[in-house]
Amino acid sequence: MKSTEYKQFDAIGLAELVAKGEISAFELLQCAQQVTEEVNPQLNALVTPMWDQATASLEAGLAESALSGVPMPLKDLGQNYRGIVTSNGSRLFADNVADHDSTLVQRYKAAGLVLCGKTNTPEFGLATTTEPQLHGATRNPWSLNHSTGGSSGGAAAAVAAGMFPVAHASDGGGSIRIPAGCCGLFGLKPTRARVPLGPTALEGWGGLSTTHVISRSVRDSAMLLDISAGAEAGSPYHAPHQAQSFLSALQRSPGQLKIALCLDSFNGAQVDTEIAALIERCAHIFEALGHRVEPIKHPFDPDVTRDAHGTLAISHIGAMLNAQQQALGRPLTEDDVERVSWNNYLAAQQLSAAQYAAAVGDIHRNGLLCAQLFQHYDLLLTPTMACPTPELGRLDMMSTNSDRYLALLYQMIGFTALFNDTGNPAVSVPLAVANNGLPVGSQLVADFGAEAILIAVSQQLSDAGYFTKQMF
């Protein structure tokens, strides 16, 4: 198989070729390695190749499943592969060799996926761009001067460039959806606790963070959710049970949906006029498919929404760095981490238990408001980001200008972070391109536990030809 052919298939399509004997899993791995070696020097998406480990897994024999033989990378944050460093994008963890496989990695291996590398991420997943000091910046395949988004920017670049059909990703404030939007891909953030995070940590950022994939096709995302979903031992809570597979949702018509259109950010960030106009145009796509779209003003207090998310994220960064300090047996200094991380660490020391508890109460009240919204609407349509994809260097975690840094950060998470707080499933779908030639994501949000409706309507959009054409 030529690399140009390899890049045209999604994960399910490649697995079908292997199952039919038209190509071997070894040949697929060779294709992935060839494409990676061709494009990764420019993009810096894959930072830890695992070709030897991948070959060894093939030689040991793969489990038989619908995705057996498909090459896929892991994000270098939160997920452990035994014998490989999980750096979390930080110099502080650059020698952090995992002594076990994460639960999700075990499930991927049991499904016959060929895990063959780690993708780039900003330090601790804190930025909405992927430019860590440890590994350097990841570049957007659509424009090498622009960001891929973050924190799953390496994953998005790898998929957008055709290195892999799908890549593991995670999302604590928009980190699946934002890179998917920046790179013209499909990015589903599942319902809270749908996919396991353990056994090292059984929840992420107090429930804000979840994990899944970035893909080119809806069906790949659905099948990988079937493979990975389900509670693990010790899970503090479970997502609602699904009677049918997520893949089967592709075959079901979503029916006529009532969709709320919201163009005001949830944290008060200013919304770019071009972005708002593009999402209004996307609303007409849904109407052309027979759905009803109704503009709304959201009920969320921007100050409360912004501050509650920040308090929880900062607190958990502080707890993680405190634990690492104890593990190292020495005090941390500002030279150990990037400036934004250090400032978050210092801020965490000033937060009280009462402030943390109040923030938890705030996100749960927002969850109630969200549940009430979905008593009247099937879906919510918003921009994925409130701004166009920024150029590299504009969101620098070593910046001394915190006001400018936060202004852009809040624009990038202004529509996404709320649903990490509430736990609702949300997806970025590639429906528009800005005047600068870069993709613009459209975010769809559903009721808690209702990934199936997101999958069904996303497939409807794809079948109707509305997805942005892939860049390669």
N, C-alpha and C positions, 0 to 999 in steps of 0.2 A: 504493500500500500504506500502510495506517495503521500508526503506530508500535506499536500493540498487536498487530497481526498480525506485523510484523517481528520482534518479540521472542519469538514462539512458535517460530521456526524455528532449527535449528542451521545450521552453515556449509554442510554438504552440501545441506540442504533449500533454502537460499537460492540456491546455485549451480544447482540443478536448475530453479528458477523462471527464472533468467536463461537457461539453456540452452534452455528451452522457449519463450522469448520472452514469458513472462507478466509479466516485469518487466525493466527494464534495469539494468545495473550502476550507471548514474548515479542511478537512483531508489533503489537500495540504499544508495548513499553518502549520499544526502539523508536517508534514514531514520536511518542511523547518526548523522549530524550532528544531526538533530532530537532524537533520544533523548538524545544526549550533552549538548546544550545545555539540555535539560530537567532532567537529574538530576546532571550533573557539578558544578554549583555547590555542591551539598550534599555530594557524595562526594569531590571532588578526586582522581579516579582518573586522568584524562587530564591531563597537565601540559604537553605540547607538542602542540597540534593541528597536523595536517598536511593540512588539507582541500585547500589549493591544490595541494600535491604529488600528492595522491590524484586530484584532478580532472585534472591534467596527465597522469597515467599512464593514465587512462581515455581521454583525448583522443588519446594516442599509440597506443592499441590494446593490448589485453591478449592475453597468450598463452592459447591454448585448453587448458583442463584441467578436471578435475572440480571445482575450486574457483574457477574464473575468476569475477571480479566480487565476491568476498566481501570486505567491509571487515574489517581486522584491525589492531590496534595492536602496536607493539614495546615491550618493556620498556626503560626509559631506563638500561640498565646492560649494558655489554659488547657490544652490537650496534650497528653503525654504519650510518647511512643518509646517503649523501653530501649535504652541504649543511645537515645538521641537527645540532644540538648533542646529544652524548651526555654528559650531566652526571654520570652515576653517582650521582645523588642528592646531589651535593656542590657547595658553593660553589667549591671548588678547581678544578672542571672545568666551571663554569657557562658558560664561553666556548669550550668544546672542540668546535668545528664539525668534523664528520667530512669527510675528503677522499676517502673511498672507501666502498663498500658492503661490509659483511661478507659472507662466503660464504653464510651462512644467509639473509641478506636477498636476495642474488642468487637463491637457490633459491626463495624465496617469490615474488619478482617473476616468475621464469620459470614459476611455477605459476599466474600470473594473479591472485594475491591483491592486494588494494588496500590498501597500507600507509598508514594515515591518522593516525598520532599516536604519541606516546611516553607510557607509563604510569609512574606514580610508584613510587619505590623508596627505601628508606632508604639513607643514605650508604654507598656501596661494597657494599651488600647485606649489611651486617654484622648488622642487627637482624631479629628475627622479628616485627616490627611495621613499619608504613610511616608514619613520622612525621619526615621529614627537615626540618632547618631551612630548606633551600633552597626547598622547595615546600610545606611544611606537611603536616599529617596527612591521610591517606586514611581515610574513614569506611566502616564496614561497612553495606551496604544492609539487612541484617537488623536492625541496631540502630546508630544513628548515634553512640552513645557508646562503641562497641566497636571494637577493632582489626580490620583485615582480615587480620592476619598479615603475614608478610614473608619474603623480601624482595620477592616478586612481588605485593604487596598491591594496587597500582594495577590490575594485570591482573585479579586476582580480583574486585575491586569492579566493574570495567567489565563483566565477563561476568555477574556475579550481578545487576547492575542492568539487563541487557538492552541495554547500549550496543553491544556486539559479541557475536557468538555464540561467539567464541574469541579468545584473546589470547596472544601470545608471553610466555614466562616462562623463568626459569632457577632452578637449584637447586644450592647449594653446601653446604647442611646441612639442607635441608628446605624451601627457598624456593619450590618449586612445590606440594609436598604440604601444607604448613602453611596457606598462604592458601586453597587449595582446601578444606581441612577447615573453616576458619573461615567460609567463605562458601557452603558446601553445594554444591561443584562437584567435577568429576572432574579430578584432577591427576596425570599420569604423569611420573615422573622416569625417563628412559631409561637403559639400560646405558651405562657410561662409554664415551665416544668414539663413541657411535651417531650423534650429531648434531654437525656441525662448529662450532667456536668461532672459527676464524680469519677472515682471515689475520693480524690484528694479534697475537693470542695463539692458539697451537695447542692449549693446554690451560688449564684454569682451576683456580687454587689447587692446583697439583700433581696434578691429576686428580680433585679433589673435586667440582668444579663441572661441571654439564652444562646443557643447554638444550632446551626444547621448548615446550609450551603448557599453558594451563588452559582447560578447555572445559565445556560443559554436557552434551555427548553423548560416549559412548565412541567412536563411529564417526568423529567429527571428529578426535579425538586420534590414532586409528589412521591416518587418511588423511594427516594432516599429518606423521606420522612417516614414512610412505612417501615423501612429498614431500621431506623434509629429510634423511633418513638417508643415510649414506655418507661415507667418508673423503674428505678434501681433500688436495691436494698438501702434503706436509710433515707430515702427521699422524704423531705419535710412536707411535701404536698404533691398532688398529682394533677395533671391536666385532665379535663373531662374525657371519658372513654369514647372512642369512635367505633361504632358498630360495623362500619364498612371501611375498606382501605382508602387511603387518600388518593391512590392511583385511580380508583374507580370513579372518583369525582370528575375526572376528565370526560367520562362518558355520559355524565348527567347534565341536562340543560339547566342553567341557573334560573330559568324562568324570567319573568319581568321583575326587575329589582327596583326598589326605591332607594336612591342614592343621594346622600347629603353632600353637597359641595361646600368646602370650607377653604377660604383663601386668606384667612387671618391666622398668623402663627400662634401657637399655644403658649409660647414663652415671651411674647411681646416683641420678637425680632422683626425688623422691617423686611417686607416681602418685595423682592425685585419685580418691577412692573412687567418685564418680559416673561418672567416665570409665571406670574399670575395669568397673563394673557394666554400662554401656552396651555395651562391647565384648564382654563375656561374652554379652549378649543378641544381639549381632550374630553370634556364633559359632553360635547356634541357627538363624539364617537360613541359614548354609551347610549345616548338618545337614538342614534342611528341603528343601534342594535336592539332597540325596543325598550330600554330601561327608562325610568323616570328620574330626572335629576332636579334637585331642589337646593338652591343656595341657602346657607344658614350662617348664623353667627354662633360661635361656640360658647359654651357656658363656663369655661375654665378661667380661673384667675391667673393671669400671666406671671405675676410676681411669685405667687405660691407655687405654681407649677415649676418655674425655673429654680427657685430656691430649694424646694424639696428634693428634686433630682440631684442637684449639686451637693446637698448635705449628705445624701446616701452614698453617692459615688466617692466623695472626698473621704468620708469615714472609712470606707472599705479599702481605699488606697492606703490610708494611714495604718489600718490594721495589718495589711499585707506587709508594709515596710517595717512595721514594728516586729512582726514575726521573722522577717529576714534579718533584721538587726540582731535578734536573739540567736538565730541560727549561725550567724557569722561570729558571734561573740565579741562584737565591737560596735561602737556607736556609728550610725550613718552620718555622712557629711554631704554637703551640697555637690561635691564632686562625684558622688556615686551615681547620681541620676540627673536627668534633664531638668531645666529650671521649672517648668510647669509641674512636673512630678514633685519636685522639692517644695514648691509653694503649696501644693495640695497636702503634702505631708505635714508641713508646718500648720496649715489651716486646720487639719484634723486634730492636732493637739489642743486647739482652742475650742473645739465643739464639745458641748456637754451631752450627757446621756439624755437629758430632757429635750434638747434640740433634735437629737436623733429620733427619739420617740415621737416628737411632734411631726417630723418629716414623714415617718411611716404613716401616721394618721392622715397627713395631707394626701399622700399618694393613694391611700385607700378611699378617701372621699372623692378623689378624681376618678377612681375606679367605679364608684357608684354613679357619678355623673355620666360616665361612659356607658355603663349598663343601661341607664335611662335613655340615653341617646339612641341606643340600638333597639329599644322598644318601639321606636318610630321609624327607623331606617334599617335597611339590610346591609348597606355599606356606607363608608365615609370616603370621599375622594378629596385628596389634598395634593399639593406639590410634595415631592420627596424632600427637597431642600428649598429654602426661601431665597436662594441666590444661585447664579450660574456656577459651574465648576470652577474653582479658583486656580490660579497659576501656582506652581510650586514655589515655596518660600514664603507665601503669604500667611501661613499658619505655623509659625516656627515655635516649637516647644522650648527653645532657648531664648525666646523674645523677652525683652525687658519692658515692653509696652503691653501691659496686661489688658488695658481697656480695648486696644485695637484687636488683640488676640481674641478676647471674649466676644467682641461684637461679631466677628466672623464665625466663631464657634457657635454662637447662639443662632445665627442665621442657618447654619448647616444642620443643626439639630432641632430647629424650631418647630418642625412638624413630626419629627420621629420620636424624640425622647419620651413624650407623654405616654406612649404605648408600651415602653419598657416599664414605666411606673405602674400602669394599669394591668399589664400582662396580656393585652389583646393581641391577636395575630395581625400582622400587617405585611404588605408586600409592596415593593417598588417594581413597576412594570415599565418597559421602555416604549413610550408612546410618542415622544417628541424630540426634536433637535433644535437647539438654540441657534441664534444668528452666527455664533462663533463656530458652528459646525460640531459642537459637542452635544452628546445626548443629555436629555433632561428627564428625570424619573418622575412618574406619577404614582403617588402612594394610595393604596386601597387598604382600608382597615375594616375588620369584621368583629362581630361579637365574640366574647371570650369562648375559646374552644372551637370556633367556627372556621378553621382553615379550609374546610372543604368548599365553602362558597367562594373563597378567594381563588382556589385552584380552578374551580369550574368557570368562573367569569374570566380569569386570566387566559384559560385555554380558548374560551370563546373569542377573546380579543386576538389571540395568536392565529386561530383558524381563519379569522376574517381578514388577516393580513395587516393588522394595525401595529404590530411590533416593529420597532425601528430595525432596519436592515443591519445585520452584523457588519462590523468594520473590516473583517478580513475576507 
